[in-house]
Amino acid sequence: MFSEVAYWDEVSRWDTAAFEESADGWELLGENGWFAMMAWAAGPGNTRKAVQCDWAKTVRVTCHQGETATTRAAPFTPEDRCTIEDSVNEYLLAAGIPARPSGFDWFLRVPTGWPEGLSLADELAARITGKWENGAHPATLRPLFREVVQDFYADAAS
């Protein structure tokens, strides 16, 4: 059943998300359009942001020479950050959701009593894919994300 949990729409914006100073009770989301749409569907009461710090991050670089491939770690660069942010925002915009501001990590609120060690984002993703009936275009998925995530938080509040 669809419930009316507050979510972001064309009027309210990502910048209304509160800052989170502690990760306690909050799950860090992955950096892709799927998880960004999950945060949008959860709304400002269930989403927080924290200033992002990329200095310790690395990326894997794989070099192919003939049939030999070597992989090494390389520093995460500003260009890497731009690639991620552009990809996330392209996905959101394709769904009809405003672009997310860059420079932040995004978190979902973990309901009281949620089993420790169980990923909330993975559980929501499983519920979304379990109800997935049609195309994969972000605009097609937007109502499904909204329904599943809002129903989850409405049930969690009960």
C-alpha positions in Angstrom: 0.0 0.0 0.0 1.3 3.4 -1.0 1.7 5.8 1.9 2.4 9.5 2.1 5.9 9.8 3.6 7.6 13.1 2.9 9.9 12.9 -0.2 11.6 15.4 -2.4 9.8 16.6 -5.4 10.2 19.4 -7.9 9.6 22.0 -5.1 11.7 20.7 -2.2 15.4 20.2 -3.0 18.3 18.1 -1.9 19.9 21.0 -0.1 17.1 20.7 2.6 18.7 17.4 3.8 20.1 17.8 7.3 23.8 17.3 8.0 24.7 14.1 9.9 27.6 14.3 12.3 27.6 10.6 13.4 27.1 7.5 11.3 25.1 5.9 14.2 21.7 5.0 13.0 22.5 5.9 9.4 23.8 3.8 6.5 26.1 5.3 3.9 24.8 4.9 0.4 26.8 3.8 -2.7 27.7 6.4 -5.2 25.4 5.7 -8.2 22.0 6.8 -9.6 20.2 3.8 -8.1 21.1 4.7 -4.5 20.6 8.4 -5.2 17.0 7.7 -6.3 16.6 5.6 -3.2 17.6 8.6 -1.0 15.3 10.9 -3.0 12.4 8.4 -2.4 13.2 8.2 1.3 12.8 12.0 1.6 14.4 14.5 3.9 13.3 12.9 7.2 15.1 9.6 6.3 18.1 11.0 4.4 21.1 12.9 5.7 24.3 14.2 4.1 27.8 14.7 5.3 30.7 16.6 3.8 32.6 14.2 1.5 36.3 13.6 1.7 38.0 11.9 -1.2 41.6 12.2 -0.1 42.0 8.6 1.1 40.1 7.0 -1.8 41.7 5.0 -4.5 40.6 3.6 -7.8 41.6 0.4 -9.5 43.4 0.9 -12.8 43.7 -2.1 -15.1 46.2 -2.1 -17.9 46.0 -4.6 -20.7 49.1 -5.5 -22.7 48.3 -8.3 -25.1 46.7 -11.1 -23.1 48.2 -9.9 -19.8 46.3 -7.6 -17.5 47.8 -5.8 -14.5 45.8 -4.0 -11.9 47.1 -1.3 -9.5 45.6 1.2 -7.1 45.7 4.8 -8.1 44.7 8.0 -6.2 41.1 9.1 -6.6 41.2 12.3 -8.6 38.9 15.3 -9.0 38.2 14.0 -12.5 37.0 10.7 -10.9 34.7 12.7 -8.6 33.3 14.6 -11.6 32.6 11.4 -13.5 30.7 9.9 -10.6 28.7 13.1 -9.9 27.8 13.5 -13.6 26.7 9.9 -13.8 24.5 10.1 -10.7 22.9 13.4 -11.8 22.3 12.1 -15.4 20.4 9.2 -13.9 18.4 11.4 -11.6 17.6 13.9 -14.3 16.4 11.1 -16.6 14.0 10.1 -13.8 12.7 13.6 -13.6 14.4 14.2 -10.2 16.5 17.3 -9.6 20.3 16.9 -9.7 21.9 16.2 -6.3 24.5 18.7 -5.0 28.0 17.4 -5.2 30.5 17.3 -2.3 28.4 15.1 0.0 28.1 11.5 1.2 24.5 10.5 1.5 22.9 8.3 4.2 19.6 6.5 4.8 18.1 6.4 8.3 18.2 2.9 9.8 15.0 2.1 11.6 15.1 1.3 15.3 15.4 -2.5 15.8 16.9 -3.0 12.3 19.1 -6.2 12.5 22.8 -5.3 12.9 24.9 -6.3 9.9 22.0 -6.3 7.5 22.3 -3.6 4.8 19.2 -1.4 4.6 20.1 -0.4 1.0 20.4 -4.0 0.0 17.1 -4.9 1.5 15.4 -1.9 -0.2 17.0 -2.9 -3.5 15.8 -6.5 -3.1 12.2 -5.2 -2.5 12.4 -2.9 -5.5 13.7 -5.7 -7.9 11.1 -8.0 -6.5 8.3 -5.7 -7.7 10.1 -4.7 -10.9 7.7 -5.4 -13.8 8.7 -3.1 -16.7 11.5 -1.1 -18.3 14.7 -0.1 -16.7 14.6 3.6 -17.7 14.9 5.8 -14.6 11.6 7.6 -15.3 9.9 4.2 -15.3 11.5 3.1 -12.1 10.9 6.4 -10.2 7.3 5.5 -9.0 8.4 2.0 -8.0 11.3 3.4 -5.9 8.9 5.9 -4.3 6.3 3.2 -3.5 8.7 0.7 -2.1 10.9 3.0 0.0 7.9 5.0 1.4 6.1 1.9 2.3 9.2 0.5 4.0 9.5 3.7 6.2 5.8 3.8 6.9 5.9 0.2 8.1 9.1 0.9 10.1 7.4 3.7 11.9 4.5 1.4 13.0 
